[in-house]
Amino acid sequence: MKKYKAENCVYIVATVLTVIGTGIALAGLLLPYWVEKSVVKGLVTTKADIGLWQDRICKGDQGCDNFWLTDDDYDRQEDFKFNKEDLVQIFETAGCAVGLFSILVMVPLWATHLMGSKSSIRTGVFAVYFTFVMIAGFLCEVGVLILASEVDTDDSGWAPFMCGIGGALLFISGCMSCVVCRYDPTYGTLENPVSPTYANA
């Protein structure tokens, strides 16, 4: 019973962290505030907030417009590009996709826990969740590190911090879930045949 209650708490915390981490990372991925650029042509100053999937372009006093990179009528100017942007886009997009898959895996993870499935099935489902949530966090963090190595701090926006925080939360949720495998309320008692107390009794 003690272990069941402990697993409930761990699963709740891991679920919340996984959902929040993936949500924050996904928001950062789609926002156009990764890199700030400014170009002066004649008397017109064009400011751009460059994103991985969306750009925000402001031309002088004409206002600002948002453009998705998937739009057929939008072609990002050469002045607004940054080094290794495709690589950063790949890592962050993959990280968010794997994070979303981790959320889906939480469904069978909870099902096997609540239904009291065989330990081998629960362990297998947990292994899938743990693997994907850790990969998601790793990909998000690597994407941010690549950007940090290529773009000056003064030119970077605040969206990368969201992906960095999201990736960190995914890492934490994966580490928290490991408590389920390590926790044993009988540890240190004669009920546990592998405890040091039993071995030395």
N, C-alpha and C positions, 0 to 999 in steps of 0.2 A: 504494500500500500504506500509506504514511504517513497519507494522508487517511482511508483505511478504518479504521485503528486509532484515529485521533482521533475519528471519528464513533462508533465503538463506545463509547469512553469517555464521550462527550457523551450518547449515547442512554441509557447505563446510569445516569448521574447524573440526567438529566432524568426518566427513568422512576421512579427511587427518590424524587426530590423530589415528583413529581406524585402518586404513590401516598400518600406520607406526608402531604403537604400536604392532600390531599383527605380522608384518614382523620382527621386532626386537626380539620379544619374540620367534618366530618360529626359527629364526637363532640361538639364544642362546640355544634353546632346542636341536638342531641337532649338534651343535659344540661339540668337545671332550675336552673342556677346563673348566670343572667344578671343578675337584679335581686333584691336582698334587701328584703323588706318585713316590717313588724311592726305589728300592730294590737292594741290593748287594748280589750276589751269586758267591762266588769264586772271580775271577778277573773281572767278568762281572757286570756292573752296568746297570740295566734296569730302564729306566724312563718312566713313563706313564702319559698321560693326559687322565683322566677318564671323560667320558660324560654320559649322560642319555640314549643315543641311539648309541653312537659311541665312541670308544677308540682309542688313538694314542699311540702306543708302540714303544719305541726306545731302542734297545739292543746294548750297547757299541758303536762300530764304524760301526755297520752293517746297519745303517740307521733307518728310522722310517716307520712304516706301520699303516694304519688305518683299524680298524675292526668295523663292525656294529654288535651290539648285536643280531641282527636277523640272522646273518650268522650261518649256521649249523656247520661249522668247527672252530668256535671261542667260547672259554669258558674262561671267565674272571677269572684270578687267585685270590685266596683268599686274597693275599696281596694287591690287587688293589681295593678291595671292601671297601665301607664306610657305616656307620650306616644309616639306613632308606633310602637307595638309591631307593628302590622300591616305597616308599611313595612320595619322591620328584619327581620321574619320573611320577607317577600317577597325581599329582597335576599340574605339568608343562605341561604335554601332554594334560590333560583335559582343562587347561586354554587356550592353543593355539587352541585347537579344537573349543572351545566356541567362541574364538576371530574370527576365520574364519567364524563361523556361524553369528557373529555380522556383518561382512562385507557383507554377503549375505542378511541380513535383511535390510541393507542400501538401497538395490535396491527398495523394496516396499515402504520404508520410503520416498525416493525421488519421487517415482511414485505418491504416495498419495499427496505429497506436490505440485508437479508440475501440477497435474490434478485437484487440488482443491477438493479432495474427502471430504465426510462428516467428520465433526470433530470427530465423534465417531470412525470411521474407522481409521483416522489418529492417534487418541489417542491410539487405540489398538495396531497399528503397532509400534508406538513410545514406548509404554510400553514393548513390546517384545524386541526391540532394547536395551532400557535402562537396562532391566533386564539382558540380556545376556552379554552386554559389561561390566557391573559392576561385574558380576560373573567371567568373564574372567580375569579381573584385579585382583580380590580377589584371585583366584586360583593361578595365577602366583606369587603374592606376598607371599602367604602362603608357596608355594614350596621353595622359596628363604629363607624364615625365618626358615623353618625346616632344610635346609642345613646349615645355619649359626649357628644353635644351636648344630649341630653334628660334624662340621668340623672346625678345627682351621683356623684362618685367613691366616696363612702362607701357609697352604696346599690348600687353595681354589684358583680356577682359575678366569678368567675374564668373562666367559660365564654367570654365575649367574647374573652379573650386567646387562647384556642385557635383561634377563627375568624380572629383577626388574624394569628397565627403561620402558620396553614394557608394563608391568602391570600398572605402574604409568600413562603412556599415555592413556591407556584404561580407567582408572579411570577418568582422566581429560576430555576425550571425553564424557563420560557419564554425568559428572557434567555440561559440557558446553551445552549439548543437553537439559538440564532442563531449560535453558534460554528461549527456545521456548514456554514452558508452562507458564512461569512467565511473559514474556514480553507483555505489553499492552500499545500502544502509547497513549491511551486515559486516562490512569491512572492519577488521580489527576484533572480531568476535569469533567464538568457536563454531558459529554457524557457517562461516565462510572457510571452506577447505583450503583456499589459497592465501589466506591472510597470514601475516607474519606471526600473529598471536597463536594461531592454530599450529603453525609449522614449528614454533618453538615450545609448544605446550608439552 
